[in-house]
Amino acid sequence: MKTILLIEDNNEVRENTAEILELANYKVLQAENGKIGVEIANSNHIDLIICDIMMPFLDGYGVIHLLSNNPKTTSIPFIFLTAKSERGDFRKGMEMGADDYITKPFDDVELLKAVESRLKKAEILKNEYSRDIKGINTLLEEAKSNDELKNLSSTAKVKHYKKKELIYTEGNNPNYLYLLQKGKVKIFRSHEYGKELIIDLQKEGDFFGYTALLDETSYHESAEALDDSSVALIPKEDFYALLNSNLSIMKKFVRLLSNEVQEKEEQLLKMAYSSVKKRVAETLLKLQKSYQHNNNTPFSISISREDLANMVGTATESLIRTLSDFKQENLVEVKGSTISIMDSKKLDDYLKKNY
């Protein structure tokens, strides 16, 4: 049963609306003002919010502002319910992140259609968007339902890249949003003397290449397949259509971008103040977290010494010496290009104890 939070200061309107929703088999939580509504949203699992605009203590605009800035509540579908019908109020509500707008008086069919539509779109996002190319195509079709978007391509093509093949290069203009379906991809930046720094590794199900699209600039980094990889190429026009048609998608990518900035800052801080051994240990544990599929066997990864050194931010020779030290202490096993962590807990304890 879906849970709907109804925020409305008029007792009669609130009770009548709640009755309609409950008859349609929804669980309804009621709040008589915005302040109480925010408290309920923060302490309960809510599938959709219906909120009046003109209320005491905290109006509807204040409610959506607070909930939009909370990671726990930012993606909850939000419908404004109000007697105001001026164009400026519609626009302000949508600009602040409302998914829909119902004006009073309304009938039960209008209300239930709006609720069903928003819950359906939210379910598509939750279940299919982040990992499934079928879900991407479904959302592309949804985004292109407007007449001006009908000429956009409806299917993201899949391209196969060989190991060490470049997917895009620093300085080029972006044309696609990329979704890694199979394999591994490294994101790196190059120094003018040819040295590389790997700033991220992508695993199956990850989006990449979106920073330049969001900034509308050329790529500041390059992407290369670490293994034979399959990548879905989503045209930038379709990506922009998704952003413009669905606030939840926009918020998702903004959060991805924010996390990416934070990770880069942490990486730079560690490179500046951590020892090589500490950075190697942390990098190996990070690789394990990203790529281990079976927790019952030791984690192993095939990666070149040069690529691993570029992730750590050190010379290849220094990396090789550190791996040799770790091998002598039975922390890792090295066979050719394959590195195995013999005991991740021991490596983590070793990291905390010695550095």
PAVEXKE-252053 format. One record per residue (C-alpha): residue in three letters; x, y, z. Coordinates in steps of 0.05 Angstrom, whole numbers, padded with zeros to 5 digits, always signed. Last residue first. Layout:
<nodes>
ALAXYZ/...
</nodes>
This chain:
<nodes>
TYR+00987+00095+00183/ASN+01009+00031+00215/LYS+00949+00008+00256/LYS+00892+00034+00212/LEU+00922+00006+00148/TYR+00941-00060+00180/ASP+00870-00067+00205/ASP+00844-00054+00134/LEU+00894-00104+00104/LYS+00876-00155+00157/LYS+00802-00145+00143/SER+00815-00151+00069/ASP+00851-00218+00077/MET+00888-00247+00017/ILE+00876-00188-00030/SER+00893-00214-00099/ILE+00932-00177-00153/THR+00932-00203-00224/SER+00979-00173-00275/GLY+01029-00230-00268/LYS+01014-00266-00203/VAL+01015-00222-00141/GLU+00987-00243-00073/VAL+00967-00192-00021/LEU+00971-00180+00054/ASN+01019-00237+00067/GLU+01071-00190+00098/GLN+01120-00207+00043/LYS+01066-00193-00009/PHE+01052-00125+00022/ASP+01126-00106+00016/SER+01128-00129-00056/LEU+01065-00089-00070/THR+01099-00028-00041/ARG+01162-00038-00084/ILE+01119-00046-00147/LEU+01080+00018-00130/SER+01144+00058-00120/GLU+01171+00035-00188/THR+01105+00053-00222/ALA+01111+00125-00196/THR+01055+00151-00152/GLY+00985+00177-00157/VAL+00949+00116-00129/MET+00904+00110-00190/ASN+00962+00123-00238/ALA+01003+00070-00201/LEU+00946+00021-00211/ASP+00944+00037-00285/GLU+01020+00029-00292/ARG+01021-00036-00253/SER+00969-00064-00301/ILE+00904-00089-00273/SER+00875-00159-00266/ILE+00834-00161-00203/SER+00827-00212-00147/PHE+00784-00212-00085/PRO+00792-00273-00041/THR+00730-00319-00043/ASN+00666-00320-00002/ASN+00649-00247-00015/ASN+00632-00261-00088/HIS+00621-00201-00134/GLN+00680-00158-00116/TYR+00686-00099-00164/SER+00674-00033-00128/LYS+00689-00052-00056/GLN+00750-00092-00077/LEU+00776-00035-00119/LYS+00768+00013-00060/LEU+00806-00036-00015/LEU+00863-00038-00065/THR+00863+00038-00070/GLU+00865+00046+00006/ALA+00924-00001+00012/VAL+00962+00034-00044/ARG+00947+00103-00014/LYS+00972+00081+00055/LYS+01035+00051+00026/VAL+01049+00115-00014/SER+01043+00158+00049/SER+00983+00204+00058/TYR+00986+00281+00059/ALA+00980+00309-00011/MET+00953+00247-00046/LYS+00902+00238+00009/LEU+00877+00310+00002/LEU+00873+00304-00074/GLN+00831+00240-00068/GLU+00785+00272-00016/GLU+00773+00331-00063/LYS+00760+00284-00121/GLU+00709+00245-00080/GLN+00672+00308-00060/VAL+00668+00332-00132/GLU+00641+00264-00154/ASN+00590+00263-00098/SER+00564+00331-00121/LEU+00560+00307-00194/LEU+00522+00245-00175/ARG+00475+00287-00133/VAL+00464+00334-00192/PHE+00452+00273-00235/LYS+00398+00247-00189/LYS+00366+00315-00180/MET+00357+00323-00255/ILE+00326+00254-00260/SER+00277+00271-00204/LEU+00259+00336-00238/ASN+00234+00302-00301/SER+00220+00335-00368/ASN+00280+00381-00375/LEU+00330+00330-00350/LEU+00303+00274-00393/ALA+00302+00318-00455/TYR+00374+00339-00440/PHE+00393+00265-00440/ASP+00356+00253-00505/GLU+00392+00311-00538/LYS+00458+00285-00509/PRO+00450+00220-00546/ILE+00452+00158-00500/LEU+00510+00112-00517/ALA+00505+00045-00482/VAL+00573+00016-00468/SER+00599-00056-00475/SER+00669-00069-00451/ASP+00731-00110-00466/ASP+00773-00093-00405/LEU+00804-00029-00380/ALA+00763+00011-00431/GLU+00786+00084-00435/ALA+00754+00150-00415/SER+00788+00218-00420/GLU+00784+00280-00376/HIS+00763+00353-00378/TYR+00713+00339-00433/SER+00687+00400-00469/THR+00635+00445-00436/GLU+00560+00445-00427/ASP+00570+00439-00352/LEU+00516+00385-00347/LEU+00541+00350-00410/ALA+00614+00357-00388/THR+00598+00324-00322/TYR+00555+00270-00353/GLY+00611+00228-00383/PHE+00596+00169-00338/PHE+00537+00128-00316/ASP+00550+00065-00276/GLY+00512-00001-00285/GLU+00574-00044-00293/LYS+00634-00012-00260/GLN+00669+00054-00272/LEU+00737+00072-00245/ASP+00754+00144-00225/ILE+00809+00196-00223/ILE+00864+00158-00257/LEU+00923+00205-00261/GLU+00965+00200-00324/LYS+01035+00223-00342/GLY+01046+00245-00415/TYR+01089+00306-00402/GLU+01029+00354-00409/HIS+00995+00315-00354/SER+00937+00270-00372/ARG+00870+00261-00337/PHE+00836+00195-00326/ILE+00769+00158-00325/LYS+00778+00083-00326/VAL+00726+00035-00354/LYS+00710-00036-00334/GLY+00668-00090-00368/LYS+00594-00095-00385/GLN+00535-00048-00387/LEU+00571+00018-00376/LEU+00521+00075-00388/TYR+00549+00135-00426/LEU+00515+00202-00437/TYR+00532+00223-00508/ASN+00555+00279-00554/PRO+00608+00313-00511/ASN+00659+00361-00543/ASN+00731+00338-00545/GLY+00785+00368-00500/GLU+00800+00304-00461/THR+00783+00241-00500/TYR+00724+00195-00508/ILE+00715+00120-00509/LEU+00789+00103-00518/GLU+00807+00031-00532/LYS+00854-00001-00480/LYS+00813-00066-00480/LYS+00766-00068-00539/TYR+00703-00027-00540/HIS+00633-00051-00558/LYS+00579+00001-00574/VAL+00506-00002-00553/LYS+00455+00045-00585/ALA+00405+00083-00543/THR+00337+00078-00574/SER+00282+00130-00585/SER+00320+00180-00628/LEU+00291+00250-00623/ASN+00237+00271-00673/LYS+00181+00268-00621/LEU+00212+00322-00576/GLU+00173+00383-00600/ASP+00107+00345-00595/ASN+00116+00326-00522/SER+00118+00251-00509/LYS+00193+00252-00516/ALA+00208+00249-00442/GLU+00164+00187-00435/GLU+00199+00153-00493/LEU+00266+00170-00463/LEU+00242+00143-00396/THR+00223+00076-00427/ASN+00289+00075-00465/ILE+00328+00085-00401/GLY+00287+00031-00366/LYS+00304-00018-00421/ILE+00378+00001-00412/ASP+00373-00022-00340/ARG+00414+00000-00280/SER+00394+00069-00255/TYR+00326+00077-00287/GLU+00290+00012-00278/ASN+00261+00002-00209/LYS+00264+00070-00175/LEU+00253+00114-00236/ILE+00197+00071-00263/GLU+00164+00071-00195/ALA+00168+00147-00191/LYS+00134+00153-00259/LYS+00077+00107-00236/LEU+00069+00145-00171/ARG+00063+00211-00208/SER+00011+00185-00257/GLU-00031+00150-00203/VAL-00033+00213-00160/ALA-00053+00258-00218/LYS-00106+00209-00241/LEU-00133+00203-00169/LEU-00142+00278-00161/GLU-00175+00289-00228/VAL-00222+00231-00216/ASP-00240+00255-00146/ASP-00262+00323-00170/PHE-00225+00389-00161/PRO-00243+00457-00132/LYS-00187+00475-00122/THR-00127+00474-00167/ILE-00082+00414-00178/TYR-00008+00423-00195/ASP+00044+00370-00213/ASP+00116+00350-00203/ALA+00134+00409-00159/GLY+00209+00426-00160/MET+00216+00500-00142/GLU+00210+00519-00215/MET+00144+00481-00219/GLY+00114+00519-00160/LYS+00139+00586-00185/ARG+00109+00574-00254/PHE+00041+00553-00228/ASP+00039+00612-00181/GLY+00058+00661-00236/ARG+00002+00635-00281/GLU-00052+00652-00230/SER-00093+00593-00207/LYS-00094+00599-00131/ALA-00142+00550-00098/THR-00085+00504-00082/LEU-00059+00433-00082/PHE+00015+00426-00102/ILE+00037+00355-00120/PHE+00106+00328-00099/PRO+00137+00262-00119/ILE+00189+00243-00066/SER+00260+00250-00095/THR+00285+00303-00046/THR+00260+00268+00017/LYS+00320+00229+00044/PRO+00371+00274+00010/ASN+00342+00335+00046/ASN+00347+00400+00006/SER+00285+00386-00035/LEU+00245+00374+00030/LEU+00262+00442+00058/HIS+00246+00480-00006/ILE+00183+00439-00018/VAL+00156+00457+00051/GLY+00175+00530+00046/TYR+00137+00536-00020/GLY+00078+00502+00011/ASP+00073+00552+00069/LEU+00105+00545+00138/PHE+00073+00571+00203/PRO+00004+00582+00171/MET-00015+00555+00103/MET-00024+00581+00032/ILE+00008+00529-00014/ASP-00029+00464-00001/CYS+00011+00400-00006/ILE+00002+00330-00035/ILE+00063+00287-00021/LEU+00079+00219-00051/ASP+00112+00153-00031/ILE+00128+00172+00042/HIS+00168+00129+00090/ASN+00163+00165+00156/SER+00204+00210+00202/ASN+00227+00265+00154/ALA+00160+00269+00118/ILE+00123+00274+00184/GLU+00167+00331+00208/VAL+00159+00367+00142/GLY+00083+00361+00146/ILE+00082+00387+00218/LYS+00117+00451+00195/GLY+00074+00456+00133/ASN+00007+00457+00169/GLU-00052+00413+00185/ALA-00015+00347+00171/GLN-00048+00282+00149/LEU-00018+00214+00135/VAL-00058+00175+00083/LYS-00052+00101+00066/TYR-00078+00091-00005/ASN-00132+00041-00023/ALA-00173+00085-00071/LEU-00224+00095-00014/GLU-00165+00121+00027/LEU-00150+00173-00026/ILE-00221+00199-00030/GLU-00226+00201+00046/ALA-00160+00239+00052/THR-00186+00292+00004/ASN-00250+00300+00044/GLU-00212+00305+00109/ARG-00162+00356+00083/VAL-00215+00399+00049/GLU-00257+00401+00112/ASN-00199+00414+00159/ASN-00169+00470+00117/ASP-00095+00472+00135/GLU-00073+00421+00083/ILE-00012+00375+00080/LEU-00030+00305+00055/LEU+00026+00253+00059/ILE+00012+00193+00016/THR+00033+00122+00033/LYS+00028+00068-00020/MET+00000+00000+00000/
</nodes>
